[in-house]
């Protein structure tokens, strides 16, 4: 079949999925590597009190973002691949391009964390895997990435069906972990951990330092909006977003809090990843570590599948909207965006190689993933504020609807702005390095269309990005930014 024939067939046969499948894709996207790292990441920064407040802040903020995506799906049903499309509609093509590129890159970098964590888990039994940062770990991760590439290449319906099954399989071990820890929870240990260890800073610092990991574990809350073109009914997008969020919020907060009743905070902070395995081993014995490790591998493979689909989908839809090069709009007869999938897998492969140079491969990939996502999330929240301010799409909406949407949009904006502050300058500058390089795709797109590469406003924005990228490179060279 020719490329044009494949593309035409892909458009004609866009796969449609139910609200349950969309919800499974949201849950599958969020329940991945992050949840298994929560005990150690929180144990390094805060005690019970700080953790509770952090989850309240993160849960409220992410719920507002979930509501933003729900409302935007209803207000602008014409926009597919929500995160990217909202930025473009609200702030122009170049800003939309950055949103698409940043979100796509966050998905690709996030996929690296899955293979690092899998090989780190295997390192508990096979030392040659280390902490997921050895040559053997790189080789196994690389083979896994390309095996999944060929699986997804077979067809999107097959991949989403597998994801729904895997989502159920991976949630069960996490729930069992929570129940077992509750059963053996030591109130005295829990009380000792309540205020935090001596090495923890002020309560504000404790809360701020946990924000990036909460962003990482909640990535995927926008998954249903990314797949809006596959929904049978438009309202299913919003329902799946909220249902998926509420489900995983309960899981994540529970995993974190019950761990403080098993071990002293300082010991939790020293556990190797996946730290959930170490906590359960302390609670019930060696079999607990094995149990969690098996659940982790199933969970991470399912999340990798979901995020590979999501990354390719963003590039594909951007190319269909003529905001990425034309070659990325090619799809197969089975509705698989094959070139977008290939480029996504290639970027993940590149970042996996880079992790060999980092001090902590997993934490580096996790924090960079979260940082890359913040700008696309902030732009979506700002677009919701803009719609409400201009009353575009609101018509004769009631005063209650207007007030409610304004509160949701403003709170989501404040939350994402706070996350950018909490992330710190280092990861923001690393993000600028990627944005500067990725602009090559924007230049190719404009040249394909015979248009000027930049408008004056776009040239100014690009200059800011280049300045940030130069600062990032200087920081890496000087050593005040480390991988």
RATAPE-V480680 format. One record per pair of residues at least 6 apart in sequence whose C-alpha atoms are under 7 Angstrom apart, sorted by the first residue. I is the first residue (numbers start at 1). J is the second residue. Records with the same first field share a line. If there is no record, write none. Layout:
I=J + J
This chain:
3=330
6=331 + 332 + 333
7=330 + 331 + 332
9=333
10=331 + 332 + 333 + 334 + 335
13=335
14=230 + 335
15=157 + 230 + 335
16=230 + 231 + 232
17=230 + 231 + 232
18=231 + 232
19=236 + 240
21=164
22=224 + 240
23=240 + 241 + 243 + 244
24=164 + 167
25=163 + 164 + 223 + 306
26=220 + 221 + 223 + 224 + 241 + 244
27=167 + 244 + 248
28=163 + 167 + 302 + 303 + 306
29=220 + 303 + 306 + 307
30=217 + 218 + 219 + 220 + 221
31=299 + 303
32=299 + 300 + 303
33=113 + 114 + 117 + 300
34=216 + 217
35=217 + 252
36=274 + 275 + 276 + 296
37=273 + 274 + 275 + 276
38=256
39=256 + 259 + 268 + 275 + 276
40=268 + 269 + 271 + 275
41=269
42=210
43=265 + 266 + 268 + 269
44=269
45=200 + 206 + 209 + 210
46=196 + 200 + 206
47=193 + 194 + 195 + 196 + 197 + 265
48=193 + 194 + 195 + 196 + 257 + 260
49=194 + 195
50=203 + 206 + 207
54=207
55=253
58=214
59=249
61=411 + 412 + 415
64=408 + 411 + 412
65=412
66=221 + 222 + 241 + 242
67=408
68=381 + 384 + 408 + 409
69=222 + 225 + 238
70=237 + 238 + 241
72=384
73=225 + 237 + 238
74=235
75=393
77=234
79=85
80=226 + 228 + 229
81=225 + 226 + 227 + 228 + 314 + 317
82=225 + 226
83=226 + 376 + 380
84=96 + 99 + 100
85=96
86=380 + 383
87=95 + 96 + 99 + 379 + 380 + 383
88=95 + 96
90=383
94=458
97=323
98=435
99=375 + 376
100=314
101=438
102=372 + 373 + 376
103=372 + 373 + 376
104=311 + 314 + 315
105=372
106=369 + 370 + 372 + 373
107=307 + 311
108=311 + 344 + 347 + 348
109=348 + 351 + 365 + 369
110=365 + 366 + 369
111=304 + 307 + 348
112=348 + 351 + 352 + 365
113=362 + 365 + 366
114=300 + 304
115=141
116=132 + 362
117=132 + 274 + 362
118=297
119=129 + 132 + 137
120=129 + 130 + 131 + 132 + 273
121=274 + 293
122=129
123=129 + 130 + 131
128=136
129=136 + 137
133=355 + 356 + 361
134=356
138=352 + 353
142=349
145=345
152=159
153=336 + 338
155=334 + 335 + 336
156=334 + 335 + 336
163=302 + 305 + 306
166=298 + 302
167=302
170=295 + 298 + 299
173=292 + 295
177=280
178=254 + 255 + 258
181=258 + 283
182=258
184=283
185=261 + 262
186=261 + 262
187=261
189=261 + 262 + 263 + 264
190=260 + 261
193=260 + 264 + 265
197=265 + 266
200=206
208=422
209=422
211=419 + 422
212=367 + 370 + 423
215=370
216=366 + 369 + 370
221=241 + 245
222=241
224=237 + 240 + 241
225=237
226=310
228=237
231=237
259=279
262=279 + 283
271=278
276=292
277=288 + 289 + 292 + 293
278=289
280=288 + 289
281=287 + 288 + 289
311=344
312=337 + 340 + 341 + 344
313=337
315=328 + 340
316=328 + 329 + 337 + 340
318=324
319=325 + 326 + 328 + 329
320=329
323=445
324=441 + 442 + 445
325=441 + 444 + 445
327=339
328=339 + 340
329=337
330=337 + 338 + 339
331=337 + 338
332=338
355=361
358=483
359=483
364=483
368=427
371=423 + 427 + 428
372=431
374=416 + 420
377=416
378=413 + 416 + 417
381=409 + 412 + 413
382=413
384=409
385=406 + 409 + 410
388=405 + 406
426=481
429=468 + 469 + 471 + 472
430=469 + 472
432=465 + 468 + 469
433=469 + 472
435=465
436=465 + 466 + 469
443=453
446=452 + 453
447=453
475=481
476=482
